[in-house]
Amino acid sequence: MAEVKSMFREVLPKQGQLSVEDVTTMVLCKPKLLPLKSLTLEKLEKMQQAAQDTIRQQEMAEKEDQQIAH
C-alpha cells in the first residue's frame, strides 16, 4: 500500500513539555428499542398455532363421522 501524504506535517517540540488534553465524556445516543419476541419466534408460534388449528378441525371432522356412522 502506498502511504498517503497529508496536507499537514507532524511537528514535535524540541524543548518544553508536550501535553495532550484528552477528556473522555459520555456520548448520549438515541435509545434502541428491542422487540420482546424475535420475528423468527413469532413466525414459529404462528406456524404452531396453525398446525394445532388444523389438528382440531380434523378431530372434529372425525368425531362427526363417528356420530353419523352410529
N, C-alpha and C positions, 0 to 999 in steps of 0.2 A: 504494500500500500504506500502511496506517495504521501508525504507529510504536507498538510495544508498550512500555507503561510497566512498568518492573520495580519490585520492592519496594525495591531498593537504589539509591541515587543515588551517582554518582561524585564522590569528593572528592579534589581535588589540593591538596597542601600549598602555602601561600603563602610559607613560609620553610623553610630547611633543604634537605636533599638528598632526592631521590627515588631510591630504589634498587629494582631489580627482580631477584628471585632466580629465575632460570630455569635449572635444571640439567637438561641432556639426559642421559637414561640409556637404555640399551638395554633393550628390552622383549622378553622371550622369549615366543614363541608356539609353539603346537603345530606340529610338522612336518607338512607336507602331502606325501603320497606321490603321485607322478605315475605313471601306468601307462607301461610301456615301449612299448606299442603303443596307438594310439588305437582306440576302438571301431569307427570307420569303416574303419580299415586292417584290423582283424580281420574285419569283415564282407566286405570286398573279397577278402581271402585265402580265406575260406570259399567265396565265390561262384566264384572262380577254380578252387579245388580241385574243386568240384562239376562245373564245366564240363569240366575235364580228365578226371574220372572218367567222365562220360557219353561223351566222345570215345573213351576207351579201350574202353568197353563196345561202342560202335558198331563200332570197328575189329575187335574180337574177333569180333563177330557177322558182319562182312563176311568175315573170314578163314575162319570156319566154313562160311559159304555157299559160298565158292570151293572149299573142300576137298570139300564134298558134291557140287558140280557136276562135279568132275573125276573 
